[in-house]
Amino acid sequence: MTDYKSILKHYWGYDNFRGIQEDIISSIGSGRDTLGLMPTGGGKSITFQVPALANPGLCLVITPLIALMKDQVQNLRKHGIKAQAVYSGMTREEIVIALENCIFGDYKFLYISPERLGTEIFQNKLRSMKVSMITVDESHCISQWGYDFRPAYLKIADVRKLLPDVPVLALTATATPEVVKDIQVRLAFREENVFRMSFERKNLAYIVRRTEDKSGELLHILNQVQGSAIVYTRNRKRTKEISLFLNQHDISATFYHAGLDNKTKDLRQKGWQAGTYRVMVATNAFGMGIDKPDVRLVIHIDFPDSPEAYFQEAGRAGRDEQKAYAVLLYAQSDKTILKKRISDTFPEKDYIRQVYDHINYYYQMAMGDGRGCTFAFNIDEFCQRFKHFPVRVDSALKILTRAGYLEYTDEQDNASRLIFTLRRDELYRMEEHNQDTEKLLRIILRSYTGLFSDYAYINEETLAQRSGLSRQQVYDTLILLTKRHILHYIPGKKTPYIIYTRERQDTNRIVLNKEVYEDRKRSYEKRIQAMLEYAESNDQCRSRMLLHYFGENNEHNCGQCDVCLEKHTSGLKKGEYEDIASDIKNLLNRHPHTPQEVIHALSVPEEKILNVLTYLLSEERIKQENGKLYLMKT
């Protein structure tokens, strides 16, 4: 491990690895297909970045999280490590430049969205790349039994065929035992090889609060528990409303969702991280890659629709290992809302076919045409024109994607970018008579690097501040320079995309088979039911319930969730009573003991043991004969 540790120290400043990082790195470093299960904050990126730097060649990183992809590429470049990214929304020219840089430019990392894997251009260029390892982040997305199945992940098996001797590292923070097996099968592991980090969070107390006044309860909790907090809601509009409500009650808050522009998101995130705002009210768009260890509270005012999503979001609290709380607010109406999500997520098959039909009219796509065509998609305009509801259209398009008729990518932030089309010496020889244009060119060259070989992300607002021009003047000048073939400027835009993966089909021939529809619906219903059981249970430790869902069987209660802290009829806390009762039953199961022998065998105060023994005797769970205690047969 000497080389790995020196790489860790050189680039990240750490002396030692954490948890199972070292085991995973040794495994993938020795060329074995490896699956790593690491909860949020476990340090997943280290497990592929370190071995990739230790070996010659390029690490191919497949991830669906474009914001995280851009963030990691930026961070690697800051460390002087060459990294590229390819994802939906980039132009063909940008993709070609990025891929050719990976072939000829000694790059160490190529981040790519799963949707790009099946394209002809990628597969042709891949054959010329020297790939050392493949990393599949969020690998639960490859399993149809996972909570976030993405059909594009199935293309990874084709990439493996092109690179038969290259090992794969699959990483995920949430996977049930069924999904763990499925990931390895679908990624064609040569042998089963799984490293698990315990999902137990000993410092995190899981709480469910039943209330019909969620706003009042939210205020009460935030006033009781001090420190930084995240409040999760499912609705963009509600993020603003709740944030306003908290500010009106003297709790500093801001809000965050995918619909905000990049600059606003960045400012709010930084403000919250710096403590300017105590509370971030957000949709699930917030949190991925956020490194703020001292979050004391994560409150869900609306229900997530799976234990996987809940566990991941709740896990953003207390990453500094200090006491923290994950609170779920539960009103009676939540049950109805959750049940409605099933019909919204899986609309009727005829409705899905109708949406497909309307998409073809929207893009004026002729029968038999379309394969490979990519279109920006304005869901609001589409819904207005064809009288649809956005939630159901979104679901219908995702099902059509799973069925293979088109590819629908979620709303993506594509920041502005540019590349110089003139060579550096040509640019310097050029005579520019407009002073503003000359000043802007100088500032661009000073602000960004690598502009002659690759597209760079730019910020028009920053360029405006540095040049003294207005934002509109910067935009107009960059458009003019593009027309003059001095540079190529692509203004940023935020939009989902629809890509036709096959020719337009007759609507009656659209097949939505059992695996795509019925099986997925049943799996979704199961996860909704698991969330309801979690919220409604009042006799099982909440931490143990979540761990059991992920296949981890804990022998002890957490002692800090609302169920464990509730008073048992014995007078002890419920969790405390259950742990002592379980230990007593295990002892008596082996052979009878005297009360004194039980007291000596358990490292618990005598008074509490006697309390539990008295209760177990009164309930006839144990019996006493000739001074000895016996376990009653059930």
C-alpha positions as CSV (number, residue, x, y, z in Angstrom):
1,M,0.0,0.0,0.0
2,T,3.1,2.3,0.1
3,D,2.5,3.8,-3.3
4,Y,-1.3,4.3,-2.7
5,K,-0.6,6.0,0.6
6,S,2.0,8.3,-0.9
7,I,-0.5,9.3,-3.6
8,L,-3.1,9.9,-0.9
9,K,-0.7,12.1,1.0
10,H,0.6,14.0,-2.1
11,Y,-2.8,14.9,-3.6
12,W,-5.2,14.9,-0.6
13,G,-3.0,15.5,2.4
14,Y,-4.2,12.4,4.4
15,D,-1.8,10.0,6.1
16,N,-4.2,7.0,6.1
17,F,-7.3,5.6,4.4
18,R,-10.6,5.4,6.2
19,G,-13.0,2.4,6.7
20,I,-12.9,0.0,3.8
21,Q,-11.1,2.4,1.4
22,E,-7.8,0.5,1.6
23,D,-9.5,-2.9,1.0
24,I,-11.3,-1.7,-2.1
25,I,-8.2,0.0,-3.5
26,S,-6.1,-3.2,-3.0
27,S,-8.8,-5.3,-4.7
28,I,-9.3,-3.1,-7.8
29,G,-5.6,-2.4,-7.9
30,S,-4.9,-6.1,-8.2
31,G,-7.3,-6.3,-11.2
32,R,-10.3,-7.8,-9.5
33,D,-13.9,-6.7,-10.3
34,T,-15.0,-5.1,-7.1
35,L,-18.3,-3.8,-5.6
36,G,-17.9,-1.2,-2.7
37,L,-20.9,-0.4,-0.5
38,M,-20.2,2.9,1.3
39,P,-22.7,5.2,2.9
40,T,-22.9,8.9,2.2
41,G,-19.7,10.6,3.3
42,G,-17.7,7.3,3.2
43,G,-15.1,8.7,0.8
44,K,-16.1,6.9,-2.4
45,S,-14.1,9.0,-4.9
46,I,-10.7,8.2,-3.1
47,T,-11.3,4.4,-3.9
48,F,-11.0,4.9,-7.7
49,Q,-9.0,8.1,-7.9
50,V,-6.0,6.7,-5.9
51,P,-5.6,3.4,-7.8
52,A,-6.1,5.2,-11.2
53,L,-3.3,7.5,-10.4
54,A,-1.1,4.6,-9.4
55,N,-1.5,2.8,-12.7
56,P,-0.6,3.9,-16.3
57,G,-3.6,4.7,-18.5
58,L,-7.0,6.3,-18.2
59,C,-9.8,5.6,-15.6
60,L,-13.3,5.7,-17.2
61,V,-15.8,7.0,-14.7
62,I,-19.5,6.4,-15.5
63,T,-21.8,8.5,-13.4
64,P,-25.3,10.0,-14.0
65,L,-24.7,13.0,-11.7
66,I,-23.6,15.8,-14.1
67,A,-23.1,18.4,-11.4
68,L,-20.9,16.0,-9.4
69,M,-19.0,15.1,-12.6
70,K,-18.2,18.8,-13.3
71,D,-17.3,19.3,-9.7
72,Q,-14.9,16.4,-9.6
73,V,-13.3,17.3,-12.9
74,Q,-12.7,20.8,-11.6
75,N,-11.2,19.5,-8.3
76,L,-8.9,17.1,-10.1
77,R,-7.7,19.8,-12.4
78,K,-7.0,22.1,-9.4
79,H,-4.6,19.3,-8.2
80,G,-2.9,19.3,-11.5
81,I,-4.5,16.0,-12.6
82,K,-5.8,15.9,-16.2
83,A,-9.5,15.1,-16.3
84,Q,-12.3,15.3,-18.9
85,A,-16.1,15.0,-18.9
86,V,-18.6,14.0,-21.7
87,Y,-22.4,14.2,-21.1
88,S,-25.8,14.9,-22.8
89,G,-26.1,18.5,-24.1
90,M,-22.5,18.9,-25.4
91,T,-22.1,19.6,-29.1
92,R,-20.5,16.9,-31.3
93,E,-17.4,19.1,-31.7
94,E,-17.0,19.4,-28.0
95,I,-17.3,15.6,-27.6
96,V,-14.8,14.9,-30.3
97,I,-12.2,17.3,-28.7
98,A,-12.7,15.8,-25.3
99,L,-12.4,12.2,-26.5
100,E,-9.3,13.0,-28.6
101,N,-7.7,14.7,-25.7
102,C,-8.1,11.4,-23.8
103,I,-6.4,9.5,-26.6
104,F,-3.5,11.8,-27.2
105,G,-3.2,14.1,-24.1
106,D,-2.1,11.7,-21.3
107,Y,-5.4,12.3,-19.4
108,K,-6.0,10.2,-16.2
109,F,-9.8,10.5,-15.9
110,L,-12.7,10.5,-18.4
111,Y,-16.1,11.1,-16.7
112,I,-19.0,10.1,-18.9
113,S,-22.8,9.9,-18.5
114,P,-24.2,6.4,-19.2
115,E,-26.3,7.9,-22.1
116,R,-23.1,8.6,-24.1
117,L,-21.8,5.0,-23.8
118,G,-23.8,3.6,-26.7
119,T,-23.0,6.3,-29.2
120,E,-20.9,5.4,-32.2
121,I,-18.5,8.3,-31.7
122,F,-17.6,7.2,-28.2
123,Q,-17.3,3.5,-29.0
124,N,-15.0,4.3,-32.0
125,K,-12.7,6.6,-29.9
126,L,-12.7,4.1,-26.9
127,R,-10.9,1.5,-29.0
128,S,-7.9,3.9,-29.2
129,M,-7.8,4.7,-25.5
130,K,-5.5,3.0,-23.0
131,V,-8.1,2.3,-20.2
132,S,-6.7,1.1,-16.8
133,M,-10.0,0.6,-15.0
134,I,-13.7,1.3,-15.2
135,T,-15.6,2.9,-12.3
136,V,-19.4,2.7,-12.1
137,D,-20.6,5.3,-9.6
138,E,-24.2,5.1,-8.3
139,S,-24.1,1.4,-9.6
140,H,-27.5,0.6,-8.1
141,C,-28.9,2.4,-11.2
142,I,-28.1,-0.7,-13.3
143,S,-30.5,-2.9,-11.3
144,Q,-34.2,-2.9,-12.2
145,W,-34.8,-3.7,-8.5
146,G,-33.0,-0.5,-7.4
147,Y,-34.9,2.6,-6.5
148,D,-33.3,4.6,-9.4
149,F,-33.0,2.2,-12.3
150,R,-31.6,3.9,-15.5
151,P,-31.7,1.8,-18.7
152,A,-28.6,3.6,-20.1
153,Y,-26.6,1.7,-17.4
154,L,-27.2,-1.5,-19.3
155,K,-24.9,-0.2,-22.0
156,I,-21.9,-0.7,-19.6
157,A,-22.0,-4.5,-20.4
158,D,-21.2,-3.6,-24.0
159,V,-18.3,-1.4,-22.9
160,R,-16.9,-4.3,-20.9
161,K,-17.0,-6.5,-24.1
162,L,-14.8,-3.8,-25.8
163,L,-12.4,-3.8,-22.8
164,P,-12.5,-7.5,-21.7
165,D,-9.3,-7.4,-19.5
166,V,-10.1,-4.1,-17.8
167,P,-11.4,-4.5,-14.2
168,V,-14.5,-2.7,-13.0
169,L,-15.1,-0.9,-9.7
170,A,-18.8,-0.5,-8.8
171,L,-19.7,1.9,-6.1
172,T,-23.0,2.7,-4.3
173,A,-24.3,4.2,-1.1
174,T,-27.6,2.3,-1.0
175,A,-28.3,-1.2,-2.1
176,T,-30.5,-4.0,-0.8
177,P,-29.2,-7.6,-0.9
178,E,-31.2,-8.3,-4.0
179,V,-29.6,-5.2,-5.8
180,V,-26.1,-6.2,-4.6
181,K,-26.4,-9.5,-6.5
182,D,-28.0,-7.9,-9.5
183,I,-25.2,-5.3,-9.9
184,Q,-22.6,-8.0,-10.1
185,V,-24.6,-10.0,-12.6
186,R,-25.3,-7.1,-14.9
187,L,-21.8,-5.8,-14.8
188,A,-20.5,-9.3,-15.7
189,F,-18.3,-9.7,-12.6
190,R,-15.9,-12.6,-13.1
191,E,-16.5,-13.6,-9.4
192,E,-18.6,-12.2,-6.5
193,N,-16.4,-9.6,-4.7
194,V,-18.2,-7.2,-2.3
195,F,-16.8,-4.9,0.4
196,R,-19.4,-3.5,2.8
197,M,-19.0,-0.7,5.2
198,S,-21.6,-0.8,8.0
199,F,-24.5,1.5,7.3
200,E,-25.0,2.1,11.1
201,R,-24.6,5.7,12.1
202,K,-24.1,5.6,15.9
203,N,-24.2,9.4,16.3
204,L,-27.5,9.8,14.3
205,A,-30.8,9.6,16.0
206,Y,-33.8,8.8,13.7
207,I,-37.0,10.4,14.8
208,V,-40.6,10.2,13.4
209,R,-42.9,13.0,14.6
210,R,-46.7,12.5,14.0
211,T,-48.3,15.9,13.5
212,E,-51.0,17.6,11.6
213,D,-49.2,20.9,12.0
214,K,-45.9,20.4,10.2
215,S,-45.0,24.1,10.1
216,G,-45.4,24.4,13.9
217,E,-43.5,21.2,14.5
218,L,-40.7,22.4,12.2
219,L,-40.3,25.6,14.2
220,H,-40.4,23.7,17.5
221,I,-37.6,21.3,16.4
222,L,-35.4,24.1,15.0
223,N,-35.8,26.0,18.2
224,Q,-35.0,22.9,20.3
225,V,-31.9,21.7,18.4
226,Q,-29.3,24.3,17.5
227,G,-26.9,24.2,14.6
228,S,-27.0,23.9,10.8
229,A,-30.0,22.2,9.2
230,I,-31.4,20.9,5.9
231,V,-35.2,20.8,5.4
232,Y,-36.2,18.5,2.5
233,T,-39.5,19.0,0.5
234,R,-40.5,17.5,-2.8
235,N,-41.9,20.7,-4.3
236,R,-39.9,23.6,-5.7
237,K,-42.6,26.1,-4.8
238,R,-42.6,24.9,-1.2
239,T,-38.9,25.4,-0.8
240,K,-39.5,29.2,-1.2
241,E,-42.6,29.2,1.0
242,I,-41.0,27.3,3.9
243,S,-37.8,29.4,3.7
244,L,-39.9,32.6,3.9
245,F,-41.9,31.2,6.8
246,L,-38.7,30.4,8.8
247,N,-37.2,33.9,8.1
248,Q,-40.5,35.4,9.4
249,H,-39.9,33.5,12.6
250,D,-36.3,34.7,13.0
251,I,-34.6,31.5,11.7
252,S,-32.2,32.4,8.9
253,A,-33.0,30.3,5.9
254,T,-32.6,30.1,2.1
255,F,-33.9,27.7,-0.6
256,Y,-32.5,25.6,-3.3
257,H,-33.9,23.6,-6.3
258,A,-32.9,22.5,-9.8
259,G,-34.8,25.4,-11.4
260,L,-32.5,28.1,-10.0
261,D,-29.6,29.4,-12.2
262,N,-26.1,28.2,-11.4
263,K,-24.9,31.5,-9.9
264,T,-27.9,31.7,-7.4
265,K,-27.4,28.0,-6.5
266,D,-23.7,28.5,-5.9
267,L,-24.2,31.7,-3.8
268,R,-26.8,30.0,-1.6
269,Q,-24.9,26.9,-1.1
270,K,-21.8,28.9,-0.1
271,G,-23.9,31.1,2.2
272,W,-25.3,28.1,3.9
273,Q,-21.9,26.4,4.2
274,A,-20.4,29.5,5.7
275,G,-23.2,29.8,8.2
276,T,-24.8,33.0,6.7
277,Y,-28.0,30.9,6.6
278,R,-28.7,28.4,9.3
279,V,-31.3,26.4,7.3
280,M,-31.3,25.2,3.7
281,V,-34.8,24.3,2.4
282,A,-34.4,22.2,-0.6
283,T,-35.6,19.5,-3.0
284,N,-33.6,16.4,-3.4
285,A,-31.5,18.3,-6.0
286,F,-29.5,19.6,-3.0
287,G,-26.9,17.6,-1.2
288,M,-24.9,15.5,-3.7
289,G,-21.2,16.1,-3.1
290,I,-21.9,18.7,-0.4
291,D,-19.1,18.6,2.1
292,K,-20.5,20.2,5.3
293,P,-19.7,17.9,8.2
294,D,-21.5,19.9,11.0
295,V,-25.1,19.5,9.9
296,R,-27.0,18.8,13.2
297,L,-30.5,18.3,11.7
298,V,-32.0,16.9,8.5
299,I,-35.8,17.3,8.5
300,H,-38.1,15.7,5.9
301,I,-41.3,17.8,5.8
302,D,-42.5,15.6,2.8
303,F,-42.0,11.9,2.4
304,P,-39.3,10.5,0.1
305,D,-40.7,7.5,-1.9
306,S,-38.1,5.0,-0.9
307,P,-35.9,4.0,2.2
308,E,-32.9,4.3,-0.1
309,A,-33.6,8.0,-0.9
310,Y,-34.4,8.7,2.8
311,F,-31.3,7.0,4.1
312,Q,-29.1,8.9,1.7
313,E,-30.6,12.3,2.5
314,A,-30.8,11.7,6.2
315,G,-27.2,10.6,6.1
316,R,-26.1,14.2,5.4
317,A,-26.5,15.0,9.1
318,G,-23.6,14.5,11.6
319,R,-20.8,13.6,9.2
320,D,-18.4,15.1,11.9
321,E,-19.4,12.1,14.1
322,Q,-21.1,14.4,16.6
323,K,-24.7,13.9,17.8
324,A,-27.2,14.7,15.0
325,Y,-30.9,14.1,14.2
326,A,-32.8,12.9,11.2
327,V,-36.5,13.8,11.6
328,L,-39.4,12.7,9.4
329,L,-42.7,14.6,9.9
330,Y,-45.7,12.4,9.4
331,A,-49.3,13.6,9.0
332,Q,-52.3,11.3,8.3
333,S,-52.7,12.8,4.8
334,D,-49.2,11.6,3.8
335,K,-50.5,8.1,3.3
336,T,-52.9,9.3,0.6
337,I,-50.2,11.4,-1.0
338,L,-47.8,8.4,-1.1
339,K,-50.4,6.2,-2.7
340,K,-51.2,8.8,-5.3
341,R,-47.5,8.8,-6.3
342,I,-47.9,5.3,-7.6
343,S,-50.4,6.3,-10.2
344,D,-48.4,9.4,-11.1
345,T,-45.2,7.4,-11.4
346,F,-46.9,4.6,-13.4
347,P,-49.6,6.2,-15.5
348,E,-51.8,3.9,-17.6
349,K,-50.2,2.3,-20.6
350,D,-52.6,4.0,-23.1
351,Y,-51.6,7.4,-21.6
352,I,-47.9,6.6,-22.1
353,R,-48.6,5.8,-25.7
354,Q,-50.5,9.0,-26.1
355,V,-47.5,11.0,-24.7
356,Y,-45.3,9.2,-27.3
357,D,-47.7,10.2,-30.1
358,H,-47.8,13.9,-28.9
359,I,-43.9,14.0,-28.7
360,N,-43.9,13.0,-32.4
361,Y,-46.3,15.8,-33.3
362,Y,-44.3,18.2,-31.1
363,Y,-41.1,17.6,-33.1
364,Q,-43.0,16.9,-36.4
365,M,-41.4,13.5,-36.7
366,A,-42.4,11.5,-39.7
367,M,-43.0,7.7,-39.4
368,G,-39.7,5.8,-39.7
369,D,-37.6,8.9,-39.1
370,G,-35.9,10.2,-35.9
371,R,-33.2,7.6,-35.0
372,G,-30.3,9.5,-33.4
373,C,-32.0,12.9,-33.4
374,T,-31.6,15.1,-30.3
375,F,-34.0,17.8,-29.2
376,A,-34.1,20.3,-26.3
377,F,-37.4,19.7,-24.5
378,N,-39.6,22.4,-22.9
379,I,-41.9,20.3,-20.7
380,D,-44.1,23.3,-19.8
381,E,-44.7,24.3,-23.4
382,F,-45.4,20.7,-24.3
383,C,-47.9,20.3,-21.5
384,Q,-49.6,23.5,-22.4
385,R,-50.0,22.6,-26.0
386,F,-51.2,19.0,-25.4
387,K,-53.1,19.6,-22.1
388,H,-50.9,17.3,-19.9
389,F,-49.7,17.5,-16.3
390,P,-45.9,17.7,-16.0
391,V,-45.5,15.0,-13.4
392,R,-47.3,12.4,-15.4
393,V,-45.5,13.4,-18.7
394,D,-42.1,13.1,-16.9
395,S,-43.1,9.6,-15.7
396,A,-44.4,8.5,-19.1
397,L,-41.1,9.7,-20.8
398,K,-39.0,7.8,-18.2
399,I,-41.0,4.6,-18.9
400,L,-40.6,5.1,-22.7
401,T,-36.9,5.5,-22.0
402,R,-36.8,2.2,-20.1
403,A,-38.7,0.6,-23.0
404,G,-36.0,1.8,-25.5
405,Y,-38.1,4.1,-27.7
406,L,-36.3,7.3,-26.8
407,E,-33.9,8.7,-24.2
408,Y,-35.2,11.4,-21.9
409,T,-32.5,13.2,-19.8
410,D,-33.5,15.2,-16.7
411,E,-33.1,18.9,-16.7
412,Q,-29.4,19.7,-16.9
413,D,-27.3,22.7,-16.2
414,N,-25.1,23.4,-19.2
415,A,-22.9,26.3,-18.3
416,S,-21.6,28.6,-21.0
417,R,-18.3,27.5,-22.7
418,L,-15.9,28.6,-25.4
419,I,-12.8,27.5,-27.3
420,F,-10.5,29.6,-29.5
421,T,-10.7,28.5,-33.2
422,L,-7.7,30.6,-34.1
423,R,-4.2,29.4,-33.1
424,R,-2.5,31.4,-30.3
425,D,0.0,33.0,-32.7
426,E,-2.8,34.0,-35.1
427,L,-4.7,35.6,-32.3
428,Y,-1.7,37.6,-31.2
429,R,-1.0,38.8,-34.8
430,M,-4.7,39.9,-35.2
431,E,-5.3,43.6,-35.2
432,E,-8.4,44.4,-33.1
433,H,-9.7,48.0,-33.5
434,N,-12.5,47.8,-30.9
435,Q,-11.1,48.5,-27.4
436,D,-13.9,46.7,-25.5
437,T,-13.4,43.6,-27.6
438,E,-9.6,43.7,-27.1
439,K,-10.1,44.2,-23.3
440,L,-12.5,41.2,-23.2
441,L,-10.2,38.9,-25.1
442,R,-7.3,39.8,-22.7
443,I,-9.4,39.1,-19.7
444,I,-10.7,35.7,-21.1
445,L,-7.0,34.7,-21.8
446,R,-6.0,35.7,-18.2
447,S,-9.1,34.0,-16.6
448,Y,-9.1,30.6,-18.2
449,T,-6.5,28.1,-19.3
450,G,-6.4,25.5,-22.1
451,L,-8.7,27.5,-24.4
452,F,-6.8,26.6,-27.6
453,S,-7.2,22.8,-27.1
454,D,-10.5,22.4,-25.3
455,Y,-13.8,24.1,-24.4
456,A,-13.6,25.9,-21.0
457,Y,-16.6,26.8,-18.8
458,I,-16.9,30.5,-18.5
459,N,-19.1,32.9,-16.4
460,E,-20.4,35.9,-18.3
461,E,-21.1,37.7,-15.0
462,T,-17.5,37.4,-13.9
463,L,-16.2,38.5,-17.2
464,A,-18.5,41.6,-17.1
465,Q,-17.2,42.5,-13.6
466,R,-13.6,42.2,-14.6
467,S,-14.0,44.0,-17.9
468,G,-16.3,46.8,-16.8
469,L,-18.8,45.8,-19.6
470,S,-22.4,44.9,-19.0
471,R,-23.4,41.2,-19.1
472,Q,-25.3,42.0,-22.4
473,Q,-22.2,43.6,-23.9
474,V,-20.1,40.5,-23.0
475,Y,-22.7,38.2,-24.6
476,D,-23.0,40.3,-27.8
477,T,-19.2,40.5,-28.2
478,L,-18.8,36.7,-27.8
479,I,-21.5,36.1,-30.4
480,L,-19.7,38.6,-32.8
481,L,-16.3,36.8,-32.2
482,T,-18.0,33.5,-33.0
483,K,-19.3,34.9,-36.3
484,R,-15.8,36.1,-37.1
485,H,-14.4,32.6,-36.4
486,I,-12.1,33.9,-33.7
487,L,-13.6,31.7,-31.1
488,H,-16.7,29.4,-30.7
489,Y,-19.0,30.4,-27.9
490,I,-21.9,28.2,-26.6
491,P,-24.2,30.2,-24.3
492,G,-25.4,28.2,-21.3
493,K,-28.9,26.9,-21.1
494,K,-30.9,24.8,-18.7
495,T,-33.0,22.2,-20.4
496,P,-33.9,18.5,-20.5
497,Y,-33.2,16.6,-23.8
498,I,-35.1,14.0,-25.8
499,I,-33.0,11.7,-28.1
500,Y,-34.7,9.3,-30.5
501,T,-33.0,5.9,-29.9
502,R,-34.9,4.3,-32.8
503,E,-37.1,5.4,-35.7
504,R,-40.6,6.7,-34.9
505,Q,-43.0,3.8,-34.3
506,D,-46.7,3.4,-34.9
507,T,-48.3,4.1,-31.5
508,N,-50.2,0.8,-31.5
509,R,-46.9,-1.0,-31.8
510,I,-45.4,0.5,-28.6
511,V,-44.7,-2.5,-26.3
512,L,-44.4,-1.8,-22.6
513,N,-43.5,-5.3,-21.3
514,K,-43.8,-6.8,-17.8
515,E,-40.2,-6.0,-16.9
516,V,-40.5,-2.4,-17.9
517,Y,-44.0,-1.7,-16.4
518,E,-45.6,-4.3,-14.0
519,D,-42.4,-5.5,-12.3
520,R,-41.1,-2.0,-11.8
521,K,-44.5,-0.8,-10.5
522,R,-44.6,-3.7,-8.0
523,S,-41.1,-2.8,-6.9
524,Y,-42.0,0.8,-6.4
525,E,-45.1,-0.1,-4.4
526,K,-42.9,-2.2,-2.1
527,R,-40.6,0.7,-1.4
528,I,-43.6,3.0,-0.7
529,Q,-44.9,0.4,1.7
530,A,-41.5,0.1,3.4
531,M,-41.5,3.9,4.0
532,L,-45.0,3.8,5.5
533,E,-44.0,0.9,7.8
534,Y,-41.0,2.8,8.9
535,A,-43.1,5.9,9.8
536,E,-46.0,4.0,11.4
537,S,-44.0,1.5,13.5
538,N,-43.8,2.2,17.2
539,D,-42.3,-0.9,18.5
540,Q,-39.1,-1.4,16.4
541,C,-35.8,0.6,16.7
542,R,-35.8,2.8,13.6
543,S,-32.0,2.4,13.0
544,R,-32.4,-1.4,13.1
545,M,-35.4,-1.2,10.7
546,L,-33.3,0.8,8.1
547,L,-30.3,-1.5,8.5
548,H,-32.5,-4.6,8.1
549,Y,-33.9,-3.2,4.9
550,F,-30.3,-3.0,3.5
551,G,-29.6,-6.5,4.7
552,E,-27.6,-5.6,7.8
553,N,-28.9,-7.4,10.9
554,N,-28.0,-5.5,14.1
555,E,-28.2,-7.3,17.4
556,H,-28.7,-4.2,19.4
557,N,-31.1,-1.2,19.4
558,C,-29.7,2.3,18.8
559,G,-30.9,3.6,22.1
560,Q,-31.5,7.1,20.7
561,C,-34.4,7.0,18.2
562,D,-37.9,8.0,19.3
563,V,-39.0,4.3,19.7
564,C,-36.0,3.4,21.8
565,L,-36.5,6.5,24.0
566,E,-40.2,5.9,24.5
567,K,-41.0,4.5,28.0
568,H,-41.6,0.8,28.2
569,T,-44.2,-0.5,30.7
570,S,-41.3,-1.9,32.7
571,G,-40.4,1.7,33.5
572,L,-37.2,1.6,31.3
573,K,-36.7,3.1,27.9
574,K,-38.1,0.8,25.3
575,G,-34.8,0.2,23.5
576,E,-33.0,-0.4,26.8
577,Y,-35.6,-2.9,27.9
578,E,-35.5,-4.8,24.6
579,D,-31.7,-5.1,24.7
580,I,-31.6,-6.4,28.3
581,A,-34.5,-8.8,27.7
582,S,-32.8,-10.1,24.6
583,D,-29.6,-10.8,26.5
584,I,-31.5,-12.6,29.3
585,K,-33.4,-14.8,26.8
586,N,-30.1,-15.7,25.1
587,L,-28.6,-16.7,28.5
588,L,-31.6,-18.8,29.5
589,N,-31.8,-20.4,26.1
590,R,-28.5,-22.1,26.7
591,H,-29.4,-23.3,30.2
592,P,-31.2,-22.1,33.4
593,H,-29.5,-19.5,35.6
594,T,-30.2,-18.1,39.0
595,P,-31.1,-14.4,39.1
596,Q,-27.6,-13.7,40.7
597,E,-25.9,-15.5,37.8
598,V,-27.9,-13.4,35.3
599,I,-26.8,-10.2,37.1
600,H,-23.1,-11.3,37.0
601,A,-23.3,-12.3,33.3
602,L,-24.6,-9.0,32.1
603,S,-22.6,-5.7,32.2
604,V,-25.8,-3.7,33.1
605,P,-26.8,-2.1,36.4
606,E,-28.4,-4.7,38.8
607,E,-31.5,-2.5,39.3
608,K,-32.3,-2.5,35.6
609,I,-31.8,-6.3,35.2
610,L,-34.1,-7.0,38.2
611,N,-36.7,-4.6,36.7
612,V,-36.6,-6.6,33.4
613,L,-36.7,-9.9,35.2
614,T,-39.8,-8.8,37.2
615,Y,-41.5,-7.8,34.0
616,L,-40.6,-11.0,32.1
617,L,-41.9,-13.1,35.0
618,S,-45.2,-11.1,35.2
619,E,-45.7,-11.6,31.4
620,E,-44.9,-15.3,31.8
621,R,-42.0,-15.1,29.3
622,I,-39.8,-16.7,31.9
623,K,-40.5,-18.8,35.0
624,Q,-38.7,-19.5,38.2
625,E,-38.4,-23.0,39.8
626,N,-36.1,-24.1,42.6
627,G,-34.3,-20.8,42.6
628,K,-33.5,-21.0,38.8
629,L,-34.9,-19.0,35.9
630,Y,-36.2,-20.9,32.8
631,L,-37.2,-19.6,29.4
632,M,-40.9,-20.3,28.6
633,K,-41.4,-22.2,25.3
634,T,-43.6,-20.2,22.9
